[in-house]
Amino acid sequence: MVLFSRCLIAVEDSAVPDSAAARSRYQVPRVIGDLEPTLEAYSTSLRERRYAPRTVDIYTQCIADFIRWRSRRSRLIAPIDEALVDRFIQRPLEPCRHHARRPRRMAHEEHAALVHWLTMLRAEGRLPMRPVRGEPAIEAEIADFDRHLVEVRGLRPATRTIRRRDVRAFLKACRARGIRSLDHVRPATIAEFVADYTAGWKPASIRIAGISLRSYFAFKAISGIATTALCAAIPRVALWRLASVPPCLSDDQLAGLMAAFDRTTATGRRDYAITRCLVDLGLRGAEVARLTLDDIDWAAGTLIVRGKSRRADELPLPRATGQAIVAYLRNGRPATARREVFVRHRPPYDLPTAPSIVRNAVRYAAARCALSACVPGPHILRHTLATRLVQRGSRLKDVADLLRHRSPDTTMLYTKVDLPTLSRVAMPWPGSRP
C-alpha cells in the first residue's frame, strides 16, 4: 500500500514549540500532508520509549529526509518497504538548500530510524505486514506446525524456534529435489538430508535435529499420513550421557569472573545480580530472564523458579543473591512497567526481557577477565555449582533437588567430577609399582 504519491515538505524557520525538540541542535521538520500525524506519532512513540532528545531529533529528521527524497521523484511508485529504504540509504548526496544547515546523517542512523518507522506503520495498519521470506507453501506448513507445537505440545518459544528451523530446512531440501509431498519421501532421502544438514555438528545438536523431524512427522501422522517408516529412517546418534566430564570453572576463575563487574554502575549491578543467580542457585539463563518481582518472597526468603515443561519450583534465596538483587532494585533498576526483575537499560524500554540479557552479562564479564575461552555461556555456571557441591560432599539427592532434575541419571553425571572420593575407591592398575 502506498501512503502517498507526492508530499510537500517544509522546514519551519521558527523555533519548534516542543520542549524536547527545542533542546536539540536541529529543528524538527514539519510535514504538510497526510504524513504529518504519522511523523508526530513517531516522535511521540520514541519519547515514550525514553529515547534521548537528541536521538529523537535525529530519527525524526531522517524520516523527513526520506519523505522529501521520495516526494521529489514523481515517477517513483514503489511501495514503502525495506527495499526502498535500502535505495534511500545508498543514494548519492544531493545538493539541497535543506542540507545547508546540517550534515547528512550516518547510514546506520537512517537505517535504525526507518526500521522503527516501518514497524510503527505496520502496527497501525498503514502498511501491509512484511512478507515472509521463502516459499509461501513452506511457510504455511511451518505456521500450521508451529500452531501444533503451541496448542498440542505446549512448547516454549525457544524450543519452537529450533523445531521450525530444522523442519524448514527439511522442507526446502525436499523442494530442491522436486518432492512436494511426504508421500514421495523415501527413507534414504531422510538419511541423506540429516547427513548433509548436520555436517560438522556436535552429536548433541544432531540429536536435536532428529527430534525436530520426529516431532514434525508425528504432527503429520495426525492428519493420516503414514510416517512410521520416515521416523525409523532418522539416524540414531551415538550420544552417551557419561562419555564426558561436565565443564566447570575453578575457584580462582570463578572469583575472577565475579570481580569483573563494575558495581558502581546500574548495568554492573544488574549483571552482577544476574550472575549471582546463576552461581548460587544454578538457574538456567531463560529462568533468570523470566524471574519476576512477584516470584520473590522476601519475608520467607524464597523465590519461585519457572523452568522447563512449565514447572514452578520454590527455592531458598541465599543471602548473597538477595543482597545483590536488592542493591540492583534500589540503585540500578530503571523506572519501567515490566514485572521482570532484570530489565533493559537502553531504549526502547518496557519490552519483554530476553535471555540475551543474561547471556551477554556473563559473556561480557568473561571477556573483561580473559575467560572467554572458558565461559561460552551462562550454563557453565550451573555445571560449576553442581561440581562444587558434589566435591564438598553434598548428597546427589540434594544436588538434584537444587538443579530440579527430573531424572536422577542426569545428576549422576556429576559423580565423575568428585575426584577425591574416586581416588579412594580406585583400584591399583595391574602391574603398576606400589
C-alpha positions as CSV (number, residue, x, y, z in Angstrom):
1,M,0.0,0.0,0.0
2,V,1.4,3.4,-1.0
3,L,0.8,6.0,1.7
4,F,1.1,8.9,-0.7
5,S,2.1,9.8,-4.2
6,R,3.6,13.2,-3.7
7,C,4.1,15.0,-0.4
8,L,5.2,18.6,0.2
9,I,7.6,19.1,3.0
10,A,8.7,22.4,4.5
11,V,11.0,23.2,7.3
12,E,9.9,25.8,9.8
13,D,12.2,28.7,10.3
14,S,10.9,29.5,13.7
15,A,11.8,27.5,16.9
16,V,9.9,24.3,17.4
17,P,7.5,24.7,20.4
18,D,8.1,21.1,21.6
19,S,10.3,21.2,24.6
20,A,12.3,18.1,23.9
21,A,12.9,19.1,20.3
22,A,13.7,22.6,21.3
23,R,16.6,21.4,23.4
24,S,18.1,19.6,20.4
25,R,20.5,21.2,17.9
26,Y,18.5,20.9,14.8
27,Q,14.9,21.8,14.2
28,V,12.4,19.0,13.7
29,P,10.8,19.3,10.3
30,R,7.1,19.9,9.8
31,V,5.4,17.7,7.3
32,I,2.4,19.1,5.4
33,G,0.0,16.5,4.2
34,D,-1.1,13.0,5.1
35,L,2.1,12.1,6.9
36,E,2.0,14.9,9.5
37,P,0.1,12.8,12.1
38,T,2.4,9.9,11.3
39,L,5.6,11.8,11.9
40,E,4.2,13.3,15.1
41,A,3.1,9.9,16.3
42,Y,6.6,8.5,15.5
43,S,8.2,11.3,17.5
44,T,5.8,10.7,20.4
45,S,6.5,7.0,20.4
46,L,10.2,7.5,20.6
47,R,9.8,9.8,23.6
48,E,7.5,7.3,25.3
49,R,10.3,4.7,24.9
50,R,12.6,7.2,26.6
51,Y,15.0,7.8,23.7
52,A,17.3,10.7,24.3
53,P,16.0,14.0,22.9
54,R,18.9,14.2,20.5
55,T,18.2,10.7,19.2
56,V,14.5,11.6,18.8
57,D,15.6,14.6,16.8
58,I,18.0,12.6,14.6
59,Y,15.5,9.9,13.9
60,T,12.7,12.3,13.1
61,Q,14.9,14.2,10.7
62,C,15.9,11.0,9.0
63,I,12.2,10.2,8.4
64,A,11.6,13.7,7.0
65,D,14.6,13.3,4.7
66,F,13.2,10.1,3.4
67,I,9.8,11.6,2.7
68,R,11.4,14.6,1.0
69,W,13.6,12.3,-1.1
70,R,10.6,10.2,-2.2
71,S,8.4,13.2,-2.9
72,R,11.0,14.6,-5.4
73,R,10.6,11.5,-7.6
74,S,7.2,11.9,-9.2
75,R,7.7,8.7,-11.2
76,L,8.6,6.6,-8.1
77,I,5.6,4.4,-7.4
78,A,7.4,1.7,-5.4
79,P,5.8,0.8,-2.1
80,I,7.4,1.9,1.1
81,D,9.3,-1.2,2.3
82,E,12.8,-2.4,3.2
83,A,13.9,-2.3,-0.5
84,L,13.0,1.4,-0.8
85,V,14.8,2.1,2.5
86,D,18.0,0.5,1.1
87,R,17.7,2.7,-2.1
88,F,17.4,5.7,0.1
89,I,20.4,4.9,2.3
90,Q,22.6,4.1,-0.7
91,R,21.6,7.3,-2.6
92,P,24.3,9.8,-3.7
93,L,24.5,13.0,-1.8
94,E,22.2,15.6,-3.5
95,P,22.8,19.3,-3.2
96,C,19.8,20.9,-1.5
97,R,19.1,24.0,0.4
98,H,17.7,22.0,3.3
99,H,21.1,20.4,3.8
100,A,22.9,23.7,4.2
101,R,22.3,23.8,8.0
102,R,23.2,20.3,8.9
103,P,25.3,17.4,7.6
104,R,23.8,14.3,6.1
105,R,23.0,11.6,8.7
106,M,25.1,8.5,9.0
107,A,23.8,5.3,7.2
108,H,23.3,3.4,10.5
109,E,21.2,6.3,11.9
110,E,19.0,6.4,8.8
111,H,18.6,2.6,8.8
112,A,17.6,2.5,12.5
113,A,15.2,5.4,12.2
114,L,13.4,3.9,9.1
115,V,13.2,0.4,10.6
116,H,11.4,1.8,13.7
117,W,9.2,3.9,11.4
118,L,8.2,0.9,9.2
119,T,7.4,-1.1,12.4
120,M,5.2,1.6,13.7
121,L,3.3,2.0,10.4
122,R,2.7,-1.8,10.1
123,A,1.5,-1.9,13.7
124,E,-1.0,0.8,12.9
125,G,-2.2,-1.0,9.7
126,R,-0.9,1.8,7.4
127,L,1.4,-0.6,5.6
128,P,1.0,-4.3,4.9
129,M,2.9,-6.8,7.0
130,R,6.4,-7.6,5.8
131,P,6.2,-10.7,3.6
132,V,7.8,-13.8,4.9
133,R,10.9,-14.8,3.0
134,G,10.7,-18.2,1.4
135,E,8.2,-20.3,-0.5
136,P,4.6,-19.5,0.6
137,A,3.7,-23.2,0.8
138,I,6.6,-24.0,3.1
139,E,5.8,-21.0,5.3
140,A,2.2,-22.0,5.5
141,E,3.2,-25.5,6.5
142,I,5.6,-24.2,9.1
143,A,2.8,-22.0,10.5
144,D,0.5,-25.0,10.9
145,F,3.3,-27.0,12.6
146,D,4.1,-24.1,15.0
147,R,0.4,-23.9,15.9
148,H,0.5,-27.6,16.8
149,L,3.6,-27.1,18.9
150,V,1.8,-24.4,20.9
151,E,-1.7,-25.8,21.2
152,V,-0.9,-29.5,21.5
153,R,2.7,-29.8,22.7
154,G,2.8,-26.6,24.8
155,L,6.4,-25.9,23.9
156,R,8.1,-22.6,24.7
157,P,9.2,-20.1,22.1
158,A,12.9,-21.0,22.2
159,T,12.2,-24.7,21.6
160,R,9.7,-23.9,18.8
161,T,12.3,-21.8,17.1
162,I,14.7,-24.7,16.8
163,R,11.9,-27.0,15.6
164,R,10.8,-24.6,12.9
165,R,14.4,-24.0,11.8
166,D,15.1,-27.7,11.3
167,V,11.8,-28.6,9.6
168,R,12.0,-25.6,7.3
169,A,15.5,-26.8,6.2
170,F,14.0,-30.3,5.6
171,L,11.1,-28.9,3.5
172,K,13.4,-26.7,1.4
173,A,15.6,-29.7,0.8
174,C,12.6,-31.7,-0.4
175,R,11.5,-28.9,-2.7
176,A,15.0,-28.8,-4.2
177,R,14.7,-32.5,-5.0
178,G,11.3,-31.9,-6.6
179,I,9.4,-33.6,-3.7
180,R,6.2,-31.9,-3.0
181,S,4.6,-34.3,-0.6
182,L,5.7,-36.6,2.2
183,D,4.1,-39.5,0.3
184,H,7.1,-39.3,-2.1
185,V,9.8,-39.0,0.6
186,R,11.9,-42.2,0.8
187,P,13.8,-43.3,3.9
188,A,17.1,-42.8,2.0
189,T,16.1,-39.2,1.5
190,I,15.8,-38.7,5.2
191,A,19.2,-40.2,5.9
192,E,20.9,-38.1,3.2
193,F,19.3,-34.9,4.4
194,V,20.4,-35.4,8.0
195,A,23.9,-36.2,6.9
196,D,24.1,-33.1,4.7
197,Y,22.3,-30.7,7.0
198,T,24.2,-31.6,10.2
199,A,27.7,-32.0,8.7
200,G,30.2,-30.7,11.2
201,W,27.7,-30.5,14.0
202,K,28.2,-31.9,17.5
203,P,26.4,-35.1,18.4
204,A,24.0,-33.3,20.8
205,S,23.0,-30.8,18.0
206,I,22.5,-33.7,15.5
207,R,20.2,-35.4,18.1
208,I,18.1,-32.3,18.4
209,A,17.7,-32.1,14.6
210,G,16.4,-35.7,14.7
211,I,14.0,-34.8,17.5
212,S,12.6,-31.9,15.3
213,L,12.0,-34.2,12.4
214,R,10.3,-36.8,14.6
215,S,8.1,-34.1,16.0
216,Y,7.1,-33.0,12.5
217,F,6.4,-36.5,11.4
218,A,4.2,-37.1,14.4
219,F,2.3,-33.9,13.6
220,K,1.7,-35.1,10.0
221,A,0.6,-38.5,11.3
222,I,-2.4,-36.9,13.0
223,S,-3.7,-36.0,9.6
224,G,-3.5,-39.6,8.4
225,I,-0.1,-39.6,6.6
226,A,2.0,-42.7,7.2
227,T,5.2,-41.6,8.7
228,T,6.4,-44.6,10.7
229,A,9.0,-45.6,8.1
230,L,10.2,-42.0,7.9
231,C,10.7,-41.8,11.7
232,A,12.6,-45.1,11.6
233,A,14.9,-43.7,8.9
234,I,16.1,-40.8,11.1
235,P,19.7,-41.8,12.1
236,R,20.3,-42.5,15.7
237,V,23.1,-40.5,17.3
238,A,25.7,-42.2,19.5
239,L,25.4,-39.9,22.5
240,W,26.4,-41.4,25.8
241,R,25.4,-39.4,28.8
242,L,28.5,-40.3,30.8
243,A,31.0,-40.1,28.0
244,S,32.4,-36.7,29.1
245,V,33.1,-34.7,32.2
246,P,30.9,-31.6,32.5
247,P,33.0,-28.4,32.1
248,C,33.3,-26.1,35.2
249,L,35.3,-23.2,36.4
250,S,38.0,-23.4,39.1
251,D,37.7,-21.4,42.3
252,D,40.2,-18.8,41.0
253,Q,38.4,-18.5,37.7
254,L,35.0,-18.1,39.4
255,A,36.5,-15.4,41.7
256,G,37.9,-13.5,38.8
257,L,34.6,-13.7,37.0
258,M,32.7,-12.3,40.0
259,A,35.2,-9.5,40.3
260,A,34.8,-8.4,36.7
261,F,31.6,-6.4,37.4
262,D,31.6,-2.7,38.0
263,R,29.0,-2.4,40.7
264,T,29.2,1.4,40.8
265,T,27.0,1.5,37.7
266,A,23.4,0.4,37.2
267,T,24.3,-2.1,34.4
268,G,27.1,-3.5,36.5
269,R,24.7,-4.1,39.5
270,R,22.2,-5.8,37.2
271,D,24.8,-8.1,35.6
272,Y,26.3,-8.9,39.0
273,A,22.9,-9.8,40.4
274,I,22.2,-11.9,37.3
275,T,25.4,-13.8,37.7
276,R,24.8,-14.4,41.4
277,C,21.5,-16.1,40.5
278,L,23.5,-18.4,38.1
279,V,26.3,-19.1,40.5
280,D,24.4,-19.5,43.8
281,L,21.2,-21.2,42.5
282,G,22.3,-22.9,39.3
283,L,19.5,-21.3,37.3
284,R,19.3,-21.6,33.6
285,G,19.6,-18.4,31.6
286,A,16.0,-18.4,30.5
287,E,14.9,-18.9,34.1
288,V,16.7,-15.8,35.2
289,A,15.2,-13.8,32.4
290,R,11.7,-15.0,33.5
291,L,12.2,-14.1,37.1
292,T,9.6,-11.5,38.2
293,L,9.2,-9.3,41.2
294,D,6.1,-11.4,42.2
295,D,8.3,-14.6,42.3
296,I,10.3,-13.4,45.3
297,D,9.0,-13.8,48.8
298,W,11.3,-11.5,50.8
299,A,9.7,-12.4,54.2
300,A,10.2,-16.1,53.7
301,G,13.5,-15.8,51.9
302,T,12.3,-17.9,48.9
303,L,11.7,-17.5,45.2
304,I,9.7,-19.3,42.5
305,V,11.6,-20.6,39.5
306,R,9.7,-21.2,36.3
307,G,11.7,-23.7,34.4
308,K,11.3,-26.4,31.8
309,S,7.9,-28.0,31.0
310,R,6.2,-25.0,32.7
311,R,7.3,-26.2,36.1
312,A,7.3,-23.8,39.1
313,D,9.6,-24.8,41.9
314,E,10.3,-23.0,45.1
315,L,13.9,-22.5,46.1
316,P,15.6,-20.8,49.1
317,L,17.1,-17.4,48.4
318,P,20.7,-17.2,49.5
319,R,21.7,-14.1,51.4
320,A,24.4,-13.0,48.9
321,T,21.9,-13.4,46.0
322,G,19.2,-11.5,47.8
323,Q,21.6,-8.6,48.7
324,A,22.7,-8.3,45.0
325,I,19.1,-8.2,43.8
326,V,18.2,-5.6,46.5
327,A,21.1,-3.4,45.5
328,Y,20.0,-3.5,41.9
329,L,16.4,-2.9,42.6
330,R,17.2,0.1,44.8
331,N,20.0,1.7,43.0
332,G,20.1,0.4,39.4
333,R,16.7,-0.7,38.0
334,P,15.2,2.0,35.8
335,A,11.6,3.0,36.1
336,T,9.6,0.6,33.9
337,A,6.2,-1.1,33.7
338,R,7.8,-4.5,33.3
339,R,7.5,-7.0,36.2
340,E,10.7,-8.9,35.3
341,V,13.4,-8.3,37.9
342,F,16.1,-7.7,35.3
343,V,15.1,-5.3,32.5
344,R,16.6,-3.3,29.6
345,H,18.9,-0.4,30.4
346,R,18.8,1.1,26.9
347,P,15.8,2.3,24.9
348,P,13.4,1.1,23.8
349,Y,12.3,0.4,27.3
350,D,9.2,-1.6,28.5
351,L,9.9,-4.5,26.1
352,P,9.8,-8.2,27.3
353,T,13.1,-9.3,28.8
354,A,15.1,-11.6,26.6
355,P,17.5,-14.4,27.6
356,S,20.2,-12.5,25.7
357,I,20.4,-10.0,28.6
358,V,21.6,-12.9,30.8
359,R,23.9,-14.4,28.2
360,N,25.6,-11.1,27.4
361,A,26.0,-10.3,31.1
362,V,28.1,-13.4,31.5
363,R,30.0,-13.2,28.2
364,Y,31.0,-9.6,28.6
365,A,32.3,-10.2,32.2
366,A,34.2,-13.2,30.9
367,A,35.8,-11.1,28.2
368,R,36.9,-8.5,30.8
369,C,38.7,-11.1,32.9
370,A,40.2,-13.0,29.9
371,L,37.9,-16.1,30.4
372,S,36.1,-16.0,27.1
373,A,37.6,-19.4,26.1
374,C,36.4,-21.0,29.3
375,V,32.9,-19.4,29.5
376,P,30.9,-20.0,26.3
377,G,27.7,-19.0,28.1
378,P,25.8,-18.9,31.4
379,H,25.2,-22.7,31.5
380,I,28.7,-23.4,32.6
381,L,28.0,-21.7,35.9
382,R,25.2,-24.3,36.5
383,H,27.8,-27.1,36.0
384,T,30.2,-25.3,38.3
385,L,27.7,-25.1,41.1
386,A,26.8,-28.8,40.8
387,T,30.5,-29.8,40.6
388,R,31.4,-27.8,43.7
389,L,28.5,-29.2,45.7
390,V,29.5,-32.8,44.9
391,Q,33.1,-32.3,45.6
392,R,32.2,-30.8,49.0
393,G,30.2,-33.9,50.0
394,S,26.6,-32.9,49.2
395,R,24.2,-35.7,48.6
396,L,23.2,-36.3,45.0
397,K,19.6,-36.1,46.0
398,D,20.2,-32.5,47.3
399,V,22.0,-31.5,44.2
400,A,19.2,-33.0,42.0
401,D,16.6,-31.0,44.0
402,L,18.5,-27.8,43.7
403,L,19.0,-28.2,39.9
404,R,15.5,-29.5,39.6
405,H,16.5,-32.6,37.6
406,R,13.6,-34.8,36.6
407,S,15.8,-37.8,36.3
408,P,18.4,-38.9,38.8
409,D,20.5,-40.2,35.9
410,T,21.2,-36.5,35.0
411,T,22.7,-35.8,38.4
412,M,24.8,-39.0,38.2
413,L,26.9,-37.2,35.6
414,Y,28.5,-35.1,38.4
415,T,29.8,-38.2,40.3
416,K,32.7,-38.2,37.7
417,V,34.0,-34.9,39.0
418,D,34.2,-36.0,42.7
419,L,37.9,-36.8,42.2
420,P,38.8,-37.0,46.0
421,T,36.2,-39.7,46.5
422,L,37.0,-41.5,43.3
423,S,40.7,-41.7,44.3
424,R,39.8,-43.6,47.5
425,V,37.9,-46.3,45.6
426,A,40.2,-46.6,42.6
427,M,42.0,-49.9,42.4
428,P,45.7,-50.0,41.6
429,W,46.5,-50.7,37.9
430,P,47.7,-54.2,37.3
431,G,51.5,-54.4,37.0
432,S,52.0,-50.9,38.4
433,R,54.6,-50.2,41.1
434,P,53.5,-50.0,44.7
